[in-house]
Amino acid sequence: MAINAVALAWRSAGRRAPALPSLRATQRTSILHRESLLRQVRYSSDAASQTKEAAKETTAQVTQTVKETPKKAGRKLKRTVLGTSLALTLLVGYIYGTDTRASVHRYGVVPLVRLLYPDAEDAHHFGVDILKTLYKYGLNPRERGDPDGDGSLVTEVFGYTLSNPIGISGGLDKHADIPDPLFEIGPAIVEVGGTTPLPQEGNPRPRVFRLPSQNAMINRYGLNSKGADHMAAVLEQRVRDFAYANGFGEHDLAEQRVLNGEAGVPPGSLREGKLLAVQVAKNKATPDSDIEAIKRDYVYCVDRLAKYADILVVNVSSPNTPGLRDLQAAAPLTAILKAVVGAAKSVDRKTKPFVMVKVSPDEDSDEQVSGICDAVWGSGVDGVIVGNTTNRRPDPLPQGFTLPSKEQTALKETGGYSGPQLFDRTVALVSRYRSLLDATAPTTPKVIEAQEASATTTQAEPDMENLPPVEAPSASEVLPRKVIFASGGITNGQQAKAVLNAGASIAMMYTAITYGGMGTVTRVKDELRKEQQ
Ligand SMILES: Cc1cc2nc3c(=O)[nH]c(=O)nc-3n(C[C@H](O)[C@H](O)[C@H](O)COP(=O)(O)O)c2cc1C
């Protein structure tokens, strides 16, 4: 515009216009200026477009950020929610899965294990291994809420006050791998073993068979054992771990202090209100006819194991070691039990373990039962476990039930039968042992003295003849009564109550646990509590 104005003025001035050169110079200057302006304009329009771009970009970024902020927050929230839900699920799963009341143990775990391990012995090994591992990491099933705490099931055994009258019988934990996880599922007594002096393989596999329709089993393990030395080492380590964890220190002295009761718990179970039983047996290779060799077998086990046991159980009733059951005849039994009692008394521990003998349900003639009772009184053992697996093949339950063909085949396998079908015989046999043991208690000088005293009292005071006669104390009132544990077919609280009423102090289970899973003891105790109401 400036340039046009200058040109117009020049035209109107004509040739007369002075200072043309300067005009040209001005013109040149203004052209340069114009270019610079144009450049500036171009530049400023470039800058403007760049700014615009930048603004656009920034706007886009802002929009993006504005858009993404809730997305990011959403993702974070999602992660938090997922993490929390996972943690909660794990926690709930842990609380549920480790509670013996959870029905998953019976209706989930047991069928699954059976499916995964068609061979019952594989399932047994898996069960022991998994329980051992879970216990190591604190993930084992256990009784929560201290159901025994109400004291309704408290029972006295061998002068101990036990939290309940339920036990787990021999063979479930053959090598003492899992006494603690077993205690945690609720029994007051866990029996480990049977162990033999030397390691032995037992019978060839397969040697354990299921009869699922009957919740029963047949086994011919044949006392497979890692040997008494192995079990002693395992139990010793257990005591040492306990001693260390409870501030007694390490090494021999700490172990001895715990074994001598300084921890205030029984030296075997290491738990208040509970007892550990250790079962011993003879090696298969030890000749049946050599009673001295057989005694040495049992005594060897006792020497190694007695200090880790609250109760020693002498197994003379496994049906799977040839000749073993013959040792239940009165004479050899008395000799063996005397040897065991003697060895148990010489254990290097403040309190000595009690000794029991586990008898068969098949040797049940009057002569056999009374021979065993004589051996019990004659040897000084403290009690009897009645009974074990049976060589008989009981009728299926319910009456008239036909077994599936697979189970009919299993039924023909050699071995000891266990499961609910044993129950009626068990309760009857407990009753017989109870009355016979009480009736055959020997008369000691103390009893005679008491009887004479009561007789003199009645004679010396004739004016008291209208009073009821003073009863002489019976032998069983003076001598400690022999203790009975019942084993065979116990699966519920009603049956537990029946064997207790028949004279047993403890109702033991094995097969019911393999079919009912880790909650079985808790369930049976609950049922027993209801029975008692
Ligand atoms: C697979 C298996 C292994 C057993 N091992 C032993 C054993 O080593 N020592 C023993 O005295 N009893 C053993 N028993 C017998 C049980 O301890 C128990 O006395 C018997 O099974 C009867 O009780 P239940 O019907 O509750 O199982 C075993 C039983 C089974 C099923």
The ligand as an SDF file (V2000), in Angstrom:
LIG
                    3D

 31 33  0  0  0  0  0  0  0  0999 V2000
   -3.8850 -100.2290   55.3830 C   0  0  0  0  0  0  0  0  0  0  0  0
   -3.8700 -100.6210   56.8270 C   0  0  0  0  0  0  0  0  0  0  0  0
   -2.6730 -100.7800   57.5030 C   0  0  0  0  0  0  0  0  0  0  0  0
   -2.6630 -101.1700   58.8440 C   0  0  0  0  0  0  0  0  0  0  0  0
   -1.4740 -101.3050   59.4980 N   0  0  0  0  0  0  0  0  0  0  0  0
   -1.4750 -101.6630   60.7990 C   0  0  0  0  0  0  0  0  0  0  0  0
   -0.2670 -101.7860   61.5150 C   0  0  0  0  0  0  0  0  0  0  0  0
    0.8130 -101.5210   61.0220 O   0  0  0  0  0  0  0  0  0  0  0  0
   -0.3510 -102.1930   62.8230 N   0  0  0  0  0  0  0  0  0  0  0  0
   -1.5520 -102.4490   63.4350 C   0  0  0  0  0  0  0  0  0  0  0  0
   -1.5740 -102.8220   64.5970 O   0  0  0  0  0  0  0  0  0  0  0  0
   -2.6970 -102.2930   62.7830 N   0  0  0  0  0  0  0  0  0  0  0  0
   -2.6920 -101.9230   61.4870 C   0  0  0  0  0  0  0  0  0  0  0  0
   -3.8750 -101.7760   60.8340 N   0  0  0  0  0  0  0  0  0  0  0  0
   -5.1240 -102.0610   61.5540 C   0  0  0  0  0  0  0  0  0  0  0  0
   -5.7590 -100.7930   62.1340 C   0  0  0  0  0  0  0  0  0  0  0  0
   -4.9410 -100.1700   63.0460 O   0  0  0  0  0  0  0  0  0  0  0  0
   -7.0920 -101.0980   62.7820 C   0  0  0  0  0  0  0  0  0  0  0  0
   -6.8620 -101.8110   63.9600 O   0  0  0  0  0  0  0  0  0  0  0  0
   -8.0170 -101.8970   61.8940 C   0  0  0  0  0  0  0  0  0  0  0  0
   -7.9720 -101.4110   60.6050 O   0  0  0  0  0  0  0  0  0  0  0  0
   -9.4710 -101.8720   62.3820 C   0  0  0  0  0  0  0  0  0  0  0  0
   -9.9390 -100.5670   62.5500 O   0  0  0  0  0  0  0  0  0  0  0  0
  -10.7420  -99.7300   61.4270 P   0  0  0  0  0  0  0  0  0  0  0  0
  -11.9150 -100.5500   61.0280 O   0  0  0  0  0  0  0  0  0  0  0  0
  -11.0820  -98.4720   62.1240 O   0  0  0  0  0  0  0  0  0  0  0  0
   -9.8050  -99.5300   60.3090 O   0  0  0  0  0  0  0  0  0  0  0  0
   -3.8820 -101.4010   59.5050 C   0  0  0  0  0  0  0  0  0  0  0  0
   -5.0880 -101.2150   58.8270 C   0  0  0  0  0  0  0  0  0  0  0  0
   -5.0940 -100.8290   57.5060 C   0  0  0  0  0  0  0  0  0  0  0  0
   -6.4030 -100.6290   56.7990 C   0  0  0  0  0  0  0  0  0  0  0  0
  1  2  1  0
  2  3  1  0
  2 30  2  0
  3  4  2  0
  4  5  1  0
  4 28  1  0
  5  6  2  0
  6  7  1  0
  6 13  1  0
  7  8  2  0
  7  9  1  0
  9 10  1  0
 10 11  2  0
 10 12  1  0
 12 13  2  0
 13 14  1  0
 14 15  1  0
 14 28  1  0
 15 16  1  0
 16 17  1  0
 16 18  1  0
 18 19  1  0
 18 20  1  0
 20 21  1  0
 20 22  1  0
 22 23  1  0
 23 24  1  0
 24 25  2  0
 24 26  1  0
 24 27  1  0
 28 29  2  0
 29 30  1  0
 30 31  1  0
M  END
$$$$
